[in-house]
Amino acid sequence: MKPLNYAILKHFTEVEEASADNVIEALKGEYGNFRALKKKAVINALMTAEANGLIEETRFELDESGELVVYYHAHEDGAATINKYIKD
């Protein structure tokens, strides 16, 4: 099993785009008991990955409760870097 942050990054090489909620939903089967698989921690991981140039923001919207939802994707260079360092 990969470390959770690796799994989060790797997820972006497998999908067109995702939000923090999408990541949590996708990883909860394998990582559901991890304390760090909470929305605040996942958002922090996504913002760190964006700051490091691995993913970029694609769009944002307000959900039905008025909370901001930000979507990200791994651009070509980011996906190549993720796949270079994080093997399946």
C-alpha positions as CSV (number, residue, x, y, z in Angstrom):
1,M,0.0,0.0,0.0
2,K,1.3,3.4,-1.0
3,P,1.5,6.3,1.5
4,L,-1.8,8.3,1.3
5,N,-0.2,11.4,-0.3
6,Y,1.2,9.2,-3.0
7,A,-2.2,7.6,-3.6
8,I,-3.8,11.1,-3.8
9,L,-1.2,12.2,-6.4
10,K,-1.5,8.9,-8.4
11,H,-5.3,9.3,-8.5
12,F,-4.8,12.4,-10.6
13,T,-3.0,10.4,-13.3
14,E,-6.1,8.1,-13.6
15,V,-8.9,10.7,-13.8
16,E,-9.7,13.7,-16.0
17,E,-10.2,16.0,-12.9
18,A,-11.2,15.6,-9.3
19,S,-12.1,17.6,-6.2
20,A,-11.1,16.8,-2.6
21,D,-14.5,15.0,-2.2
22,N,-13.9,13.0,-5.3
23,V,-10.5,11.9,-4.0
24,I,-11.9,10.9,-0.6
25,E,-14.6,8.9,-2.3
26,A,-12.2,7.2,-4.6
27,L,-9.7,6.3,-1.9
28,K,-12.0,5.5,1.1
29,G,-12.1,1.8,0.2
30,E,-8.4,1.3,0.8
31,Y,-7.6,4.3,3.0
32,G,-10.9,4.8,4.8
33,N,-9.4,4.2,8.2
34,F,-6.5,6.7,7.7
35,R,-6.9,9.8,10.0
36,A,-5.6,12.0,7.2
37,L,-8.3,11.0,4.7
38,K,-10.4,14.0,5.9
39,K,-11.4,16.9,3.7
40,K,-9.2,19.5,5.3
41,A,-6.1,17.3,5.0
42,V,-6.9,16.3,1.4
43,I,-7.4,19.9,0.5
44,N,-4.0,20.7,2.1
45,A,-2.4,17.9,0.1
46,L,-4.0,19.2,-3.2
47,M,-2.8,22.7,-2.5
48,T,0.7,21.5,-1.8
49,A,0.7,19.5,-5.1
50,E,-0.5,22.5,-7.0
51,A,2.2,24.7,-5.4
52,N,4.8,22.1,-6.5
53,G,3.5,22.2,-10.0
54,L,2.2,18.6,-10.1
55,I,-1.5,19.5,-10.6
56,E,-3.4,22.6,-11.5
57,E,-6.8,24.0,-10.8
58,T,-9.4,23.4,-13.6
59,R,-12.6,24.9,-12.3
60,F,-14.5,25.8,-9.2
61,E,-18.1,25.9,-8.1
62,L,-20.3,26.2,-5.1
63,D,-22.0,23.1,-3.9
64,E,-25.6,22.9,-2.7
65,S,-24.6,24.1,0.8
66,G,-22.7,27.1,-0.5
67,E,-19.2,25.6,0.0
68,L,-16.5,26.2,-2.6
69,V,-15.5,23.1,-4.5
70,V,-12.2,23.3,-6.4
71,Y,-11.4,20.8,-9.1
72,Y,-7.8,19.9,-10.2
73,H,-6.1,17.8,-12.9
74,A,-2.6,16.6,-13.5
75,H,-1.3,18.3,-16.6
76,E,1.0,16.4,-19.0
77,D,4.3,17.3,-17.2
78,G,2.8,16.9,-13.8
79,A,1.4,13.4,-14.6
80,A,4.8,12.4,-16.1
81,T,6.5,13.5,-12.9
82,I,4.1,11.7,-10.7
83,N,4.4,8.5,-12.7
84,K,8.2,8.8,-12.8
85,Y,8.5,8.8,-9.0
86,I,5.4,6.9,-7.9
87,K,5.2,3.5,-9.5
88,D,2.0,1.3,-9.5
